Each structure stands twice: as structure tokens, then as C-alpha cells.
Amino acid sequence: MPDQWRTARLMIPLIDGHRRPRGPYTVAAALLRHLVPRALERDGELVAAHDIEIRAAAPELAGLVPARRVTIDAGLPDDERILVPAPRRTLRLANGLAEFFRDAVRPGETIAVCNTAEADPTDTELLDVMTRRIPPETLTILSCSGGPEPPPDTRDTGELWELVDRCTRDGFLHAAAELGERGMARTEPGGRRWWRFAQRTATALGGLGRTAEARAVWDQVRASSQDPAMHAAAAYGTAMLDARHPDPERRDLGRARRWINEAIAISGLLPDPAERAFKLGFDRNGLALIELRHGRLGAALSLVESAIELAGQLGERHPLHRMVLLANRAQLLAALGHVKEALEDYTAAIALDPAFPDHYLERGNLLFKLGRHDEALGDFERAMRAGPPLPEAHYNRAELRTVRGEIDDALADLGRVIELDPSYLDAYINRAGLLAAAGRDEEARRDVTAGLALAPGNPHLLTVLGQLETAAGRLEEARAALDLAVESAPGLATAWGNRGVLRYAAGDLEGAVADLTRAIELQPEPDLHANRAVALRALGREAEAEADDRLA
């Protein structure tokens, strides 16, 4: 412990954040074990409001904290739990935990954490969120990177498996990969237990974007086993490394197709009818994703429908599989313009697991596009209530509120998004635009600066910057920003429109008309016609100006 900490009055003894003894949320669990019993004595609702976060970070408190919001997978056998949470789930948990700690501590308390350099990424993220979101006068957080070395890990493979399974289920992917590799090293390659470790490890590595390592694990499966189900799963997993890669430039869809075809060929030969129906449908759904990446929506839809038909052979088993298939079909139907059928599929998917937030967001987005704003708002807010803080739901509600003209409420939602996730670029873009439109130029400029730090050269932010510089009379700086915006995004109507306004202010009337004309070609808006009318009138082109006035 650093000498300057020795005089600190700590809420609980020094927390050792090293991940080895306990794994994910070592720091969080230490705080929860102290704060949850105390909070229950004075405000049980505070604890109940954070049931998901508390139970995920400190499973030993499950007896004190009943589960109020439970997804369907909690009661399913291992082979039916097919969903692995996205890496962003831990940010949601961290925000929920930070809000609980903020409200549960007595103002002025202090905690100290050592061994942060060896902490699990869940704790590293949590400490970052707590430091950012909890004022030091509420809770002072002291941390140091060093600390005592814990004893070696002596857990047997059974204990390791329980932890790996928990980490996969809750989305603690770094720990799942690290501990899964440890489990693989302690089991016989090709055996059933080794396979379970290998499957979880490769899945976690793929989810983290560590595709080369994931591919190496799948190669180990192929080298170590002659089990057809293992080879089918390895082929599927390898295919998805390309099909799901977040960078389109790095997707090799031809390679993905070769592997998924191998998975389908093997799954179609499995002797057990139920296993064959599940695996074959699962693999065809993977091929549908590849077809979607190619833009072949009809082919993708046919594959998903064939998978749904196969799922009909499973009786009541595999409800998560059916839910995923229904949601995937809904996405494809919506893209093909079959809106009524898409809404029906989303509703059916939600009925299978009403505690799963993603499908409320997707259905809400579709309802929003259809102009059914009240229903969309209901879905966005159901997604918010379904689990820990969800930035995407607030972002979507902000878009809806903007369309309704509820600008203050939209700004509040965008502020909430940025509070939960300071890397959420689109929130800065939209908030900067709203603030600039409201004449709150200095606030808008701060958002532009923050957004450009995340994405230098972003054309939307450069467009707002050009607008702000024009309003401030810095026409040279405005022109530089807007020229960059138009060059990098020639299809962005607002960039052309704002540059048209700038060129008018600079006395370049012909240039203003040209830019505003291009903006109108891309996205006709009354304001653009009004602005072009002004420029045309200044050029003496009265008849054209009057025509624009009628469209404004």
C-alpha cells in the first residue's frame, strides 16, 4: 500500500484486484459484498433495480438479490444456450454497477484497490466508469498497479469449467478465453471436456476480434478430433470469423462460404434426427448471413425459412434458436418491404423471451420508420427497462424526439448516451447538430471537438464545424472544413447546403447556387430551397427564386 494511503479512512479493507484468484469483477464483488446488505436495510428497491448487474458480478449474493428480470436462457440446458453476449455488455454492467455504488455509498467514503495492472478487463472498465461517473466527493477511488503476487491457480478442470461457462454466459469474454485455454491445457485433446473448453475459447476469441487465435483453436479441434459434430461446429465457427468480422474489408466471404458449406454437409449426415435438424438449421442460418453480406436478400430469406421449418421438428426444445431465426427473418422481411410480416416475426420473437432487449430496439426502429411513433417509443422504453443501462435505446429515443420537435428531451437522451459511452460517435454528431441549430454554438463546438478526437475527418462533424465557423465569421476556416466534408462524403446533402450558405456569405453567389442545387438534388428540403431563393434573387434571377419560394 502506498504510504499516502495509510492515513485514508477506507470504507472496506484494501481490495486486491488481481484476477487470478476469482476472475471477472473481483473489485466489484468485494464492494457488493459490503454494500448490498447495507443497502437492503434502507432501500431494497435500489438493490432490486440493479439485480442483473449485482448477480452477474457477485453470484454469491444471489440468495440476497432475487432475479426480477430473467432471460429465457437462464433455465435452458447447456446445448440450448446458443447466444453469447456482445463485448459491449460489460460496459452496460459497469454503468449499472457504478450507478448502484454512487447511490449506495455514504458520501465522502473512500476505497483503495491494488494490483490493477493484473485486474480482469471487467474490473478495469468498471474502475474507469466509476472514476468518470462518480464525483470524488461521493466516493474517492485510490488505485495502484502493483501488489502482492497471488498463489498459483490450482483449480481442477471441473472448477475451471464452471467459471468458463459462467464467463461465456455473462459475456466476460477475456476471462473465458484465458481460462478456457487453461482448461484445454489440462484436458486430453479431442475429449468431450477438452472440446467444451475449446468451443468456449474459440467463441470468446472470435467475439473479441482475435480472429487468428480463434482460427488456431478451431484448427486444433480439426487436428484432434474425428467427431463429426465437432468438425461441423468448427467449420461453422471458422466461417463466422469472416462473415461476422466488423471490418468489411477484412471479410473473406468466399472462404466463409467454403467453411459453412462443409458444416452443412456434415450436419446433414448426423444420425440423430433432432441433432441433425438443429445443427442443419443453425448452419443454414449462418449461410444466410453470408448471402446477406453479398446483398442477396431473397437467398438469405429462403435459407432462414428453411431453418425455421427444420426448427419445427424440435418440439419445445431450442426456443432461443427459434427466437434468433424469427428475428433474422424479420430483419430480412423488413429490408424487402414486407413490413406487416416483419412486425409479426418481431412480436413472436419477443414473446419467446420478453426480457431480451435487442428485439424491442429492432421492432421500435421499424415502427419509427413507419411513423408509428408512440409504439416505437414504447419499444425503446421497454428495452431500457429490460436490463442495465442501454445507450442505443436512449440514442434511438433521441432520434424519435428530434423528429417530434422535442429538442430538449432529445438533447437529454443524447447526453445520457454520452454519459454511458463517451465513445458513441453518432451521439456527438447529432447533439452537435441540434445545439448548432439552437444557436448554442459553444456547446456545439465542444461536441464537434470531442467527436473529431474520436473520428478525425468525420464529414458530419466537419459540416457542423463549417456551420459554426460561418456563423462566427471565420469564413476561411469554414471553407476548409466544408471542402473536406464534401470531398470525403460527396453524397452528404448538408455539407453541400452549408457550403452554399458559406459561399453566399463570402459573396460567391454563383457558387452558392451551385452548391445549394447539388444539396437539393441529393435531399430536397424546404430550407435548401429558401436559401437558394435568396441567392438567386441576389443574382437577379427572380422567376427561379419565386419557384424556390413556393417549394420552401
N, C-alpha and C positions, 0 to 999 in steps of 0.2 A: 504494500500500500504506500503510495507517495506520502512523504512527510506532511505536506499541506492538507492531506485528507484527515489526519489523525484528530484534528480538532472539530471536524464536521460531525454534526449530530444526525446520524443516519436513521432513516425510517426502519430499515432492517439491516442485519449484518452485511458486510461486503459480499456482493454477488460475483461468483466466478463464472464468467460467460463461456468458458471453454466448451466446445460442442461434444467432445469425446464421451464424457460420462452419460449424457442424457440425450443429446441430439438437438433437433429444432426447438426453438423457443425456450431455451434454458433460462434466459433472463426473464422472459415473460412469465414463465411458470413460477419462478421464485417470487415475483411481485404478486401474482394472482393468489398464491397460497396465503399470502399475508392479507391482501386487500379484500378478497371475495368474502371471507367470513365476516370481516368488519363491515363491509357494505351491506351484507344481508341483514345485519342488525338494525340498520337505519333506513335502507332503501332497497327493498327486494326488487322493485321494478327496474332499477338501474342494472342489476345483475341479469335479470330476465331479458332486458333489451340487448344484451351482448352475449346471449347464450352460445351462439355459434363460435364466436371468437374465443371465448373462455374455454369451451370444451375442446376446441382444436388445439389450443396452446397448452392446456393443462388437463389432459384426460383424467387425471386422478381426482379432479374436482367434479366429475360427472354426477356423483351422488349428491352434491350440494346444489348443482345447477341443472335442473331438468331441461331437456331439449324441447323448445317450443316450436322451432322451425326445422323440420326434418325432411330431407330429400329422400326419394324412394330408394336410393342405393344403400341406405343405412341398413335396410332389412333384407338385402339380397345376398345370395351366396357368391363366393369369390368369382366364379366363372361368368356371372351375370353383371358384375360391376365393370362395365367397359369404358366408362368415362374417367379421364384423368384431368383434374383442374388445370387451367392455363397458369403459366407462371405468375400472371398478374393477380391471382387470387391472394397471394401472401401480402400484397400491398393493401388489398381490401381488409384483410385480417389486421394488419398493422394499424390502419386508420381506426378500425373499430376498437382495438385494444388501447390505442393512445387516447381515444375519447373516454373510454372507461377509466383509465388511470387518471386522466385530468379531472374527472368528476368524483372519483373515489378517494383521492388523497386529501389530506388536510393541507390547506395552503401553507407553503413555507417548508414542506418536508424535502428531504434530500435522499438520493440513492447513489451508490457507488458501484461500478462494475469494472472488474479486471479481466484480463485475457481476451479483450475484444478482438485482437488480431486473429484469434483462433475460434471466434464465435461462428455459429451457423449463420448463413445468409439471412435466415428469417429474423434472427436477433439483430444483426447489423442493420437491416432495413427498418426494424421496429425502433431501434435507438435513434436512427436518423429521423424517422417520422415524429417520435416523441420530442426530440430536440427542436424540431421545426415547429411543432404544433402546440406544445405545452409551454406556457410562459415560465421562465425560471423562478418568478415569484410564487408560482403554484407548485412547481416541482423542479428542484435543481438536480441535474444529472451529471455526475462525475464519472469519467471513464479513463482507463489506461489500457494500452495494448498488451502489456506484459502481465505475468502472473505465474503461479506455480504450475508445474507440469503434472497433469493427472496421471493416474496409473494406466497401464496398457489396457486395451479393450479385451476382456476375457469372455464376452458373451458367447454363448453357444449359438449354433445356427438356428435353433428354434426361437431364441430371443431376438436374434438379428432379423429373422423373417417377420416377426410381429411388428418390429419397428419399421422395416422397409415397407410392409403392407400399409401401415398407418401413414407413412410419409407419402406414398403414392396416392392413397385415397384422399389425403388432405391437400395435396399439391405442393409438398415440401420436396421439390424435385432435386435440389442439390444433395440433400441428405439421402434421398432414395438412390441416387446414382452412386454416391460414395459408399454407403452401407451395402448396397446391392453388389458392388464389386468385391467388397469384403466377404459377403456371403458366397459369391461364386468361387472365391479362392479357397473357401473352407468346405466345399462340397464337391462331389465327384462329377466331372463334366459329363453332360448328357443325361444325368439322372433327373428325376422329377423335381427334387428340391432345387438342384442347380438350375434347371430350366425356369423355375418360378423366379429365382433371383435374376437370371439373365433377361427374362422378359421385362421385369420391372426396371432393370438397369437401362436397357436399351430404350425403353419408352421414356424414362426420365431424361436421358441424354438427348434424345430427339426433341423433347419438349423444351429443353434448354438451348436448343440450336447447336448442340455439339454433335453435328451430324457425322463427322469422321469417326468419332469414338463410338457412336451408336451403330454405325455400319460395321465397325470392327466386332462389336458384340454379336450382331446378327451373323456375321461370318463365323464366329466361334460356335454358334448354335449349329450352323450347317456343317461345320467340321466335326462336331462332337456327337451328333445325333442322327439316327436313321428313322426317327419317329415322323410319320407323315404330317401329323397335326403341328408338330414343332416347325417343320420345314414350311408348311403353309403360313404359319404365323410369322416366321422370319421373312418370308418373301413379301408378305403384306407390309410388315414393319419397314423393310428396306424400301419398298415402293413409296410409302408415305413420307420418307425422308426427303424425297424430291417433290412429291405432289404438294406437301404442306410447307415447303421452305418459304419463309417470309419474303425473301428477295426473288421476284420473278426471274431475274437474270440468271439466277443460280439453280433454277429448276431444270432438271433433265427429264422432260416428260416422256421421251422415248424410253429411257431406262426405267422410269416408273411403270410404264405400261408393260414392259417385258417382265418385271418382277410381279406385278399384280396378276398378269395372265398365268404365271406359274402358280401363284397362290390359288387362283380359281381352279386351275387344272387339278391340283392336289385335293382341294376341299371337295370337289365334285366326286372324288373317289373314296371319301371317308365312309367306313362301313355303317356307322351308327346313323340312322335317318335324322334324328334330332340334331346331332352334332353337325351333320352334313348341311342341313337346312340353315342352321345358324351361321356356320363358317362361310358357306357359299353366299348367303345374303350379305354378310359382313364384307366379304371381298368384293362383291359386285358394287356395293356402296362406295368402296374405295376406288373402283374403276370409274364410277360416276363422277367422282371429284376430278379425275384426270380428264374426262370428257368435258367437264365444266371449264377446266383450265384452258382447254382448246377452243372454248366458245361453242361447243356442240351441245346446246341445252336439251334438244329433243332426245339425243342419245343418252344423256345423263338421266333424264326423266324416265326413260324406258328401263334403265338399269335399276334405279331406285324402286320403281314399281314392281320389278321382278323380285327385288329383295323383300318388299312388303308382302308379296304373295308367298314367298318362302317362309316369312315370319309367321304367317297364318298356320303353319304346321307345328308351331311350338306351343300351342295352347296358351296357358297363363304365364309361361316362362319367358324370360328375357324382355321385361317391359321397357327397360332402358333402351334396348336395341330398337324396339318398335317406336319409342319416342323420338330417337335420333332420326330414324327413317322418315317419320311423318314430318318432322321439322325440315329435313332436307328436301322432301317433296314440296313442302310449302314454299321454300325459297325458289325452287325451280318453276313452280306454277306461277308464282308472282312475277318472276322475270319474263315468263312467256305471256303474261297478261291475263291469266286465269285467276282473277282476284278472289272471287267467291270461293272457289275450291281451295285456294291458298289459306284463306282465313279459317275455313273449316278444318284444315290439317293442323294449323297452329293451335286451334282450340282443342283438338283431340290430343295433341302433344302436351299441352298444358294440363289437361285433365289427368294424364298419366302421372305427372309429377308437378303439382301446383306450387311446390316450394323451389322450383328451379327457375332462376330469374331470366335467363337468356331469351326464352321464347316469348316472355312478356315484352321484352325490348323489340324483338323482331316483329311481333304482331303489331305492337304500337307504332313502329316505323311505317308499316304498310298502311295502317289506319290513318296515320298522319298524311301520307301521300294522297290518300283518298279524300282528304278534307274532313274526316270524321274525328275532329279534334278532341271532343270530350272523351270519346272512347280511347283514343291514343293516350291522352293524359292519364286516364285510369290505369292503363297498362304500364306506363312509365313509373307511376307511383306504386303499383304492385311490385314491380321489380325492385324498387328501393326498399320496400318493407320485407322482401323475401330473404335478405341476408345482410352482411356487413356493407359499409358504405360503397356505393357503386358509381364511380364518376360518369360512366356512359349514360346512366339513366338521367342524371342531372343535365348532362350536355344535351340529350335529346329533348328534355322538357324545356330547356332554354331555347332551342330552335322553335319549338311549338309556340312558346310565349312570345318570341320575336314576331312570328307571323301574325299573332293575335294583337300585336301592338302593346303587349305588357312588358315594356322595356326594363323597368326597374326590377321586375321579377326575373326576367331573363338574365340581367346582369348579376343578380344574386345567385342564380343557379350556376352561371359561368364562374363566379368567384368561388363557389363551393367545389366545382370541378378542379380548379387550380389549387385550392387548398388541399384537396385529397391527392392530386397528382400534378406537381409542378412541371412535369414534362409533357403535359397534354397540349400539344401544339395548336390544335384546332380551337381550343378554348381561348387561347390568346388571340388568335386571328379574329374570331367572332366578337370577343369582348372589345378588342381594339376598334373594330368597325363600328360597333354600337356606340362606344364612347366618342369616337370622332364625329359620328352623325349627331350626337347630342351636344357637340361643342365642348366636350370635356377633353381638350387636346392634350394636356399634360399627362392625364391618366392614360389616354390612348397611347401616347408616346412611350410610356413605361412598359405597356404591354407589347408594343412593337419591338422595343429593345430586348425584352425578355424572350420574345418569340424568335427574333433573329439570332439570339445566342444559341437557341436550340437548333435552328434551321437557317443558317446563313443563306441569303439569296432567295428566301421563300417569296414567290411573286405576290401572294395575297398580302403579306406584311409590307412588302415594298410598295404595293399600291396604296395602302393606308398611310405609309410614311410619306409618299408623294403628296397625298391629300393634305396631310398635316403641314408639310413644308410649304405647299402652295398657300395655305391659309395664313402661315406665318410670314409670307412674303419672301421666302428663300427659294426663289424660282430656279436657280441653278441646281441646288441640291434636290429640289423636287423633280426636275427633269432627269437628273442622273438616276434617281430611284425608279421613276416610271419607265424610263428607257430599258432598264434592266428587267422590270416586271414584264413588259411587252415582249422583250426578246426571249425570256425564258418561258413565258406562257402566252403565246400568240392567240390562244383561244379564250383568254380571260377578259370578258367584256368590261369589267370595272376598271381594269388597268387602262384600256383604250379610252374609256369615258373620263377617267380622272386626268389622263394626259391631255385630252381635249380641253378640259376646263383650264388646265395649266397653260396650254398654248394660247387660249383666248386671253388669259391674264397677262401673258407675255406679249400680246399684240399680234400673234401669228394667227390671223383669222382663218385663212385657208387651211392651215394645218389643224386648227381646232375642228373645222367642219369635217375634214378627212378622218380624224380620229374618232369623232362622235358618230360619224356614219359607220365606221367599222364596228364600233360598240353596238350600234343598233342592229346591224346585220347579225351579230353574234347573239344578242339578247335584247330584244326590243323592250324598253322600259319608258314610262312617261317622263321621268326626269331627264333621260337622254334626249328625247325629242324636245323638251323645253329648253335644254341647254343649247342644242343645235339651232333652235329657232332664234335664240339670242345672237349666236354667231352669224347666222345667215342674214339676219336683219342688219347687223353691223356692216355686212358686205353689200347691202342694198338689194338683196335677193328676197324681196318682200313676199312674193307668191309662195316660194318654198318655205319661208318662215311661217306663214299662215297655215300651211299644210301641217307643219310640225306642231303648231299650237293646237290644232284640232286633235292631234294624237297624244298630246301631253296630259 
